[in-house]
Amino acid sequence: MTEKGTQVIYLTATLPPTLQPAFLHAAALDQRTLTICRDEHTTRTNIAYYMHGYKQGTLDDTLTALIAAKREKYRPKAQILVFYLSTNKTKQLGKYLSCLVY
């Protein structure tokens, strides 16, 4: 993606500073071309992060309701990202929600 000029963001809450050079090497990233925000004030007033709990077996319905509420509240500028651990489940959710999957 970077070869095509696409902006990429890497988010981690678990990478210790001692392993950052190894990560950059493994990902073939040049630190001179990056903006690394570690131990910096990263609060943005136009971005909000939420973790929303749900009961097992209700994910699709919970996401549908939550996204509908956010779209209604922030329309037309709503940009909503949903992170999920499984590529296959992400694709299923994308179809279910009629949205793009990355």
Secondary structure, DSSP 4 states (H G I P E B T S, - for coil): -GGGT-------SS--GGGHHHHHHHTT--GGG----SSS----TT---------TT-HHHHHHHHHHHHHHHHTTS-------S-HHHHHHHHHHHT----
